[in-house]
Amino acid sequence: MAIKIILLVVFFTVMVGVGMYCRRHATDVNGFVLGGRNVGPWLTAFAYGTSYFSAVIFVGYAGQFGWKFGISSTWIGIGNAIIGSLLAWMVLGRRTRLMTHYFDSATMPEFFGARFDSKSLRVFASLLVFIFLIPYTASLYNGLSRLFGMAFNIDYTFCIIIMAVLTGIYVIAGGYMATAINDFIQGIIMIFGIIAVIAAVLRTNGGFLGSIDALSRVSDESVSDAPGVFASFFGPDPLNLLSVIILTSLGTWGLPQMVQKFYSIKDEGSIQKGTVISTLFAVVVAGGCYFLGSFGRLFTTGEAVAESGCDSIIPTMLSDLSPLLIGVVVILVLSASMSTLSSLVMASSSTLTLDFIKGIFVKKMDDKRQLLFIRVLIVVFILISVVIAIFQYKSSVTFIAQLMGISWGALAGSFLAPFLYGLYWRRTTRSAVYTCFVFGSGIMVANMLFRPAFPEILQSPINCGAFAMLAGFIIVPVVSAFTKAPDQKYVEDAFSCYDTKVVVPARQSLAD
């Protein structure tokens, strides 16, 4: 217990200390929200990766999908690395940085409002962000609480309050720069922590080959009659596995707390390095989490999972580790959760202030007042999410993965296609964006309220979210084709930011 407490105290002290140190970078809105658009590749890449992977992944998704798919769940982590990190940086990174800088956009709704010349579109997007980031935040607390309960045997409510207060302190004090530096520290912890935990867990079953052999002997007729299916390449349910890969990988392209990381990139070199760093980080952390979860059936039984839920699988796997390793695990998941939480509260509070309150309820708002509103709303957002997390836990409303699926599905289903088309296609219309917003958020709300009425394959929030995202790629071009084209001069001016002439060394481009 002493080891665990010492590790926690050191961790919390460093996090708060970084927040205090970064106060000088948070004196205006640009510095507080975007770090002055001057953040280098390591900080940006780690901020992206740690915002991506949290307790929801480590406890919720790794446990649930490792149990469901076996070793094939590792494909989810590989998809996260290739689609959610590598391709996201290659396809979105440079264009997002250029066009958001052209429009002087600090948030995703602000980009939509400027790109499609619509104040109402900006307000609609800001409401979607605020509403649907809350269930995601609640899921972070839930996952963390289970590990704290295992390691310290303390009340869930106390875990939530401590995490919320400390995250609030360093985010309010230091803004984006404090978040980015802490994300870097937390990312290092996550990399070494996941490697150590995987090694310890595999050792209990005779190493890698012994664990694979033991997993191949596990059978579950309720899932599949095929022998050794949980140790097979594609597992017992490839179609549902593909849905999870789509939601958790492609979905990040439309999440405001992820995309906003590209707004603050310093230069071209930062994009190139950040792409590599972010991808390798995802391979280790995401791949490691799902690989670890795939061995859950070696540590617990179907009856125990039916009674306690899939969220108990990972804590059960880790409960017999040494006190030092359990302390490392707690710090690992705490790092993952606090980094994601800080990104969520920054995205939500800045969006609500800059895109909803400013200009609608408060007509004139100077920089200092905007900063005050953002900080106050950080507190409000944290309080609301804490209350929902406690209620969700006490009433056992849903699993972590379902909470995250609703949030990701609604936001990515609403924003992914309009954002991508907005960066690449001049003909994208305001009406198409509105339609996608309504469809993406509407279908996820309907899924939550009237799930039995949906076709069986879409009753899962995961599958429904993946469907909403893919449908957006059809909705936007179809609706754009039948609605009034945007003002050509306005669009050409916006896209001119891609054509600005730059000078590069010969080693990067051959002269004519």
Residue pairs with C-beta under 8 A, 6 or more apart in sequence:
1 152
1 323
3 323
3 324
3 327
4 151
4 152
4 323
4 326
4 327
4 330
7 327
7 328
7 330
7 331
8 327
8 330
8 331
8 334
11 189
11 331
11 334
11 335
12 166
14 182
14 185
15 166
15 170
15 182
15 185
15 338
16 166
16 169
16 170
16 173
18 170
18 174
18 178
18 181
18 182
18 185
19 169
19 170
19 171
19 172
19 173
19 174
19 178
19 182
20 170
20 173
20 174
21 174
21 178
21 181
22 173
22 174
22 175
22 177
22 178
22 181
23 173
23 174
25 31
25 32
25 35
25 36
25 174
25 175
25 176
25 177
25 178
26 32
26 173
26 174
26 175
26 176
26 177
26 178
26 371
27 371
28 367
28 371
29 106
29 350
29 354
29 367
29 370
29 371
29 374
30 36
30 37
30 106
31 175
31 176
31 177
32 175
32 176
32 350
32 371
32 374
33 106
33 107
33 175
33 176
33 346
33 350
33 354
33 374
34 106
34 176
34 260
34 263
34 264
35 175
35 176
35 177
35 180
35 264
36 264
37 101
37 263
37 264
37 265
37 266
38 264
38 266
39 47
39 176
39 177
39 180
39 264
39 265
39 266
39 270
40 266
40 270
41 265
41 266
41 269
41 270
41 271
41 272
41 273
41 274
41 277
42 184
42 273
42 274
42 277
43 180
43 181
43 183
43 184
44 180
44 261
44 262
44 264
44 265
44 266
44 270
44 274
45 273
45 274
45 275
45 277
45 278
45 281
46 180
46 183
46 184
46 186
46 187
46 277
46 278
46 281
47 179
47 180
47 183
47 184
47 261
47 339
47 343
48 85
48 89
48 258
48 261
48 274
48 278
49 85
49 183
49 187
49 278
49 281
49 282
49 285
50 183
50 186
50 187
50 190
50 335
50 336
50 339
50 340
51 183
51 257
51 258
51 261
51 339
51 340
51 343
52 80
52 84
52 85
52 252
52 258
52 282
52 286
52 340
53 80
53 190
53 282
53 285
53 286
53 289
53 336
53 340
54 140
54 143
54 336
54 337
54 339
54 340
54 341
55 139
55 140
55 142
55 143
55 144
55 147
55 333
55 336
55 337
55 340
55 400
56 136
56 139
56 140
56 143
56 340
56 400
56 401
56 403
56 404
57 286
57 289
57 336
58 143
58 289
58 314
58 332
58 333
58 336
59 143
59 144
59 146
59 147
59 311
59 314
59 315
59 333
59 400
60 139
60 142
60 143
60 310
60 311
60 399
60 400
60 401
60 404
61 76
61 244
61 248
61 289
61 290
61 293
61 400
61 401
61 404
62 73
62 289
62 290
62 292
62 293
62 314
63 293
63 296
63 310
63 311
63 312
63 313
63 314
64 293
64 310
64 311
64 313
64 399
64 400
64 401
65 73
65 76
65 241
65 244
65 290
65 293
65 401
66 73
66 290
66 292
66 293
66 294
66 295
66 296
66 313
67 293
67 296
67 297
67 305
67 310
67 313
68 223
68 236
68 237
68 240
69 230
69 235
69 236
69 237
69 240
69 241
69 294
70 215
70 218
70 229
70 230
70 231
70 232
70 235
70 236
70 294
70 297
71 212
71 215
71 230
71 231
71 232
71 235
71 291
71 294
72 232
72 233
72 234
72 235
72 238
72 241
72 294
73 235
73 241
73 290
73 291
73 293
73 294
74 287
74 290
74 291
74 294
75 234
75 241
75 245
75 290
76 241
76 244
76 245
76 248
76 249
76 286
76 290
77 282
77 283
77 286
77 287
77 288
77 289
77 290
77 291
78 283
78 287
79 245
79 246
79 248
79 249
80 248
80 249
80 252
80 282
80 286
80 287
81 279
81 280
81 282
81 283
81 286
81 287
82 249
82 279
83 245
83 249
83 250
84 248
84 249
84 250
84 251
84 252
84 253
84 282
84 286
85 275
85 278
85 279
85 281
85 282
86 275
86 278
86 279
88 252
88 253
88 258
89 262
89 271
89 274
89 275
89 278
89 279
90 275
91 253
91 420
92 253
92 259
92 262
92 420
92 423
93 262
93 265
93 271
93 274
93 275
94 268
94 271
95 423
95 424
95 498
96 259
96 262
96 263
96 423
97 262
97 263
97 265
97 271
98 497
98 498
99 105
99 111
99 115
99 423
99 494
99 497
99 498
100 106
100 111
100 262
100 263
101 263
101 497
102 494
102 497
103 110
103 111
103 114
103 115
103 494
104 114
105 111
105 114
105 263
106 263
106 350
106 354
107 126
107 129
107 256
107 260
107 347
107 350
107 351
107 354
107 355
108 125
108 129
108 256
108 259
108 260
108 347
108 351
108 415
108 419
109 121
109 122
109 123
109 124
109 125
109 126
109 129
109 256
109 351
109 355
110 122
110 351
110 354
110 355
111 419
111 422
112 118
112 121
112 122
112 125
112 415
112 418
112 419
112 422
112 433
113 119
113 121
113 122
113 123
113 125
113 355
114 122
115 422
115 494
116 422
116 428
116 429
116 430
116 433
116 486
117 430
117 486
117 487
117 490
118 430
119 359
121 430
121 433
121 434
121 437
122 355
123 355
123 356
123 360
124 434
124 437
125 351
125 355
125 414
125 415
125 437
126 351
126 352
126 355
126 356
127 356
128 410
128 411
128 414
128 415
128 437
128 441
129 256
129 347
129 348
129 351
129 352
129 411
130 348
130 351
130 352
130 356
130 381
132 406
132 407
132 410
132 411
132 441
132 444
133 256
133 257
133 344
133 347
133 348
133 381
133 407
133 411
134 348
134 381
134 384
134 385
134 388
134 407
135 388
135 403
135 404
135 406
135 407
136 344
136 403
136 404
136 407
136 408
137 341
137 344
137 345
137 381
137 382
137 385
137 388
137 389
138 385
138 388
138 389
138 392
138 403
139 389
139 400
139 403
139 404
139 407
140 337
140 340
140 341
140 344
140 389
141 159
141 160
141 163
141 164
141 337
141 385
141 386
141 389
142 311
142 389
142 392
142 393
142 400
142 403
143 311
143 333
143 337
143 400
144 159
144 160
144 163
144 333
144 334
144 337
145 156
145 159
145 160
145 393
146 311
146 312
146 314
146 315
147 314
147 315
147 318
147 329
147 330
147 333
148 154
148 156
148 159
148 330
149 156
149 159
149 315
150 315
150 318
150 319
150 326
151 326
151 327
151 329
151 330
152 330
156 390
156 393
157 390
160 386
160 389
160 390
161 386
163 334
163 337
163 338
163 341
164 341
164 382
164 383
164 385
164 386
166 338
167 338
167 341
167 342
167 345
167 382
168 345
168 378
168 379
168 382
170 178
170 179
170 182
170 342
171 178
171 179
171 342
171 345
171 346
171 378
172 375
172 378
172 379
174 181
175 346
176 264
176 346
179 339
179 342
179 343
179 346
180 264
182 338
182 339
182 342
183 339
183 342
183 343
185 335
186 335
186 336
186 338
186 339
187 281
187 285
187 335
187 339
189 331
189 332
189 335
190 285
190 332
190 335
190 336
191 281
191 284
191 285
193 328
193 329
193 331
193 332
193 335
194 284
194 285
194 288
194 289
194 292
194 332
195 284
195 288
196 325
196 328
197 292
197 318
197 321
197 325
197 328
197 329
197 332
198 288
198 291
198 292
200 321
200 322
200 325
201 211
201 292
201 295
201 317
201 318
201 321
202 208
202 210
202 211
202 295
204 320
205 211
205 214
205 295
205 298
206 213
206 214
211 295
211 298
212 231
213 231
214 298
215 230
215 231
215 294
215 295
215 297
215 298
216 227
216 228
216 230
216 231
217 228
218 230
218 231
218 297
218 298
219 227
219 229
220 230
220 297
220 302
222 302
223 229
223 236
223 237
224 236
224 237
226 232
226 236
229 235
229 236
230 236
230 294
230 297
234 241
235 241
239 457
240 460
240 462
240 463
243 460
243 462
243 463
243 466
244 462
244 466
246 466
246 469
246 470
247 405
247 408
247 409
247 412
247 462
247 465
247 466
247 469
248 408
250 412
250 416
250 466
250 469
251 408
251 409
251 411
251 412
251 416
251 465
251 466
251 469
252 258
252 412
253 259
253 412
253 416
253 419
253 420
254 411
254 412
254 413
254 414
254 415
254 416
254 417
254 419
254 420
254 469
255 408
255 411
255 412
255 415
256 347
256 351
256 411
256 415
257 340
257 343
257 344
257 346
257 347
258 343
259 419
260 346
260 347
265 271
265 274
268 504
292 314
292 317
293 313
293 314
295 317
296 313
296 314
296 316
296 317
299 313
299 316
299 317
300 312
300 313
300 316
300 317
304 312
304 316
305 312
305 313
309 399
310 399
310 401
311 399
311 400
318 325
318 326
318 329
319 326
321 329
344 381
345 378
345 381
345 382
346 378
348 377
348 381
349 374
349 375
349 377
349 378
349 380
349 381
350 374
352 377
353 370
353 373
353 374
353 377
354 370
354 374
357 365
357 373
358 365
358 370
358 373
359 365
362 369
362 373
365 373
391 397
392 398
392 403
401 462
402 461
402 462
405 460
405 461
405 462
405 464
405 465
406 444
406 447
406 448
406 461
406 465
408 465
409 440
409 443
409 444
409 447
409 461
409 462
409 464
409 465
409 466
409 468
409 469
410 440
410 441
410 444
410 445
410 465
410 468
411 440
412 440
412 465
412 468
412 469
413 436
413 439
413 440
413 441
413 443
413 444
413 465
413 468
413 469
413 471
413 472
414 436
414 437
414 439
414 440
414 441
414 468
414 472
415 437
415 440
416 469
416 472
417 436
417 469
417 472
417 473
417 475
417 476
418 428
418 432
418 433
418 436
418 437
418 472
418 476
421 428
421 432
421 476
421 477
421 480
422 428
422 433
425 477
425 480
426 486
426 491
426 492
426 495
427 480
427 481
427 485
427 486
428 476
428 480
428 486
429 479
429 480
429 483
429 484
429 485
429 486
430 483
430 486
431 479
431 480
431 483
431 484
432 475
432 476
432 477
432 478
432 479
432 480
432 483
433 476
435 475
435 476
435 479
436 472
436 475
436 476
436 479
439 468
439 471
439 472
439 475
440 468
440 469
440 472
443 464
443 467
443 468
444 461
444 464
444 465
444 468
446 454
447 454
447 458
447 459
447 461
447 464
448 461
451 459
452 459
454 464
457 463
458 464
458 467
